[in-house]
Amino acid sequence: MSLFKGFKLYEVLESKPRVLITVLSEQLALTNQALEGMSTEMKVVQQDRRRLEDRVGELENRIKSLEDK
């Protein structure tokens, strides 16, 4: 059973606090980078979705105008 993700109980008990802090801070930095990348990717996906929704709206208006003729 792990006390912390990535650490076994004996590692936590036997390791020096500085080692644990260093490892955890590195993992936190990697997690933050991953979250930042996901945030950027989500912004791009949302922009693409808005563009597609605008395009669909334009096409629906064009179809409606052609049906009215």
Buried (B, 14 or more C-beta within 10 A) or exposed (E): EEEEEEBEEEBEEEEEEEEBEEBBEEEEEEEEEEEEEEEEEEEEEEEEEEEEEEEEEEEEEEEEEEEEE
